[in-house]
Amino acid sequence: MSIHIVIADDHTVVRQGLKMFLSLDPDLVVVGEATNGEEALDLARKLKPDVVLMDLHMPVMDGIRDITEIRKEKLDTEVGMVQKVTKLD
């Protein structure tokens, strides 16, 4: 049984990297990609994926607001947060 996934991140290289990594498991199928929060919410509504992997900080609508909307609309979708670290101390 396949797990359908939408990847939402405003950085192309991150989306491509996640997609490549997920493709190593034949049961994980990326069904959509979003470059901002509004697109992510639209894809979640339309495609009804099992999981949305979502960046916290995206243009138009951030990941926190997206999660709130997904939960409010009672979409049967789990959400995993993706956060980039840009500076290590």
C-alpha positions as CSV (number, residue, x, y, z in Angstrom):
1,M,0.0,0.0,0.0
2,S,1.5,3.3,-1.1
3,I,1.8,6.4,1.1
4,H,1.0,9.5,-0.9
5,I,3.0,12.6,-0.1
6,V,2.9,16.3,-0.9
7,I,6.2,18.3,-0.4
8,A,5.8,22.0,0.4
9,D,8.9,24.1,0.4
10,D,9.9,27.4,-1.3
11,H,13.4,26.1,-2.1
12,T,13.6,23.9,-5.2
13,V,16.7,22.1,-4.0
14,V,15.0,21.1,-0.8
15,R,12.0,19.7,-2.7
16,Q,14.2,17.9,-5.1
17,G,16.3,16.4,-2.3
18,L,13.3,15.2,-0.3
19,K,11.8,13.7,-3.5
20,M,15.0,11.9,-4.4
21,F,15.3,10.5,-0.8
22,L,11.7,9.4,-0.6
23,S,11.9,7.7,-4.0
24,L,14.3,5.2,-2.4
25,D,11.2,3.5,-0.9
26,P,8.8,2.3,-3.5
27,D,5.9,2.6,-1.0
28,L,6.4,6.4,-0.7
29,V,4.9,8.3,-3.7
30,V,5.3,12.1,-4.1
31,V,2.0,13.1,-5.7
32,G,2.5,16.9,-5.6
33,E,4.9,19.8,-4.8
34,A,4.1,23.2,-3.6
35,T,6.3,26.4,-3.5
36,N,4.2,28.3,-0.9
37,G,1.7,27.7,1.8
38,E,-1.3,28.5,-0.3
39,E,-0.3,26.0,-3.0
40,A,0.3,23.4,-0.2
41,L,-3.2,23.9,1.2
42,D,-4.8,23.7,-2.3
43,L,-2.9,20.5,-3.0
44,A,-3.9,19.0,0.3
45,R,-7.6,19.7,-0.4
46,K,-7.4,18.5,-4.0
47,L,-5.1,15.4,-3.8
48,K,-5.9,14.3,-0.2
49,P,-2.4,13.0,0.4
50,D,-1.6,10.8,3.4
51,V,1.2,13.1,4.4
52,V,2.3,16.7,3.7
53,L,5.9,17.5,4.4
54,M,5.9,21.2,5.0
55,D,8.4,23.9,5.5
56,L,7.6,26.2,8.5
57,H,8.7,29.4,6.7
58,M,7.2,29.9,3.2
59,P,5.8,32.9,1.3
60,V,2.1,33.7,1.0
61,M,1.0,31.4,3.9
62,D,3.4,29.9,6.4
63,G,3.4,26.2,7.5
64,I,1.8,26.9,10.9
65,R,-1.2,28.6,9.3
66,D,-1.4,25.7,6.8
67,I,-1.5,23.1,9.6
68,T,-4.2,25.1,11.3
69,E,-6.3,25.2,8.1
70,I,-5.7,21.4,7.5
71,R,-6.9,20.6,11.0
72,K,-9.8,23.0,10.9
73,E,-11.1,21.5,7.6
74,K,-10.6,18.0,9.1
75,L,-8.6,16.8,6.2
76,D,-7.4,13.2,6.7
77,T,-3.8,14.2,6.2
78,E,-0.8,14.0,8.6
79,V,1.7,16.9,8.5
80,G,5.4,16.6,9.0
81,M,7.4,19.8,9.5
82,V,10.6,20.5,7.5
83,Q,12.9,23.1,9.0
84,K,16.2,24.2,7.5
85,V,19.2,25.1,9.7
86,T,21.3,27.9,8.3
87,K,23.7,28.5,11.1
88,L,25.3,26.2,13.6
89,D,26.9,27.6,16.8
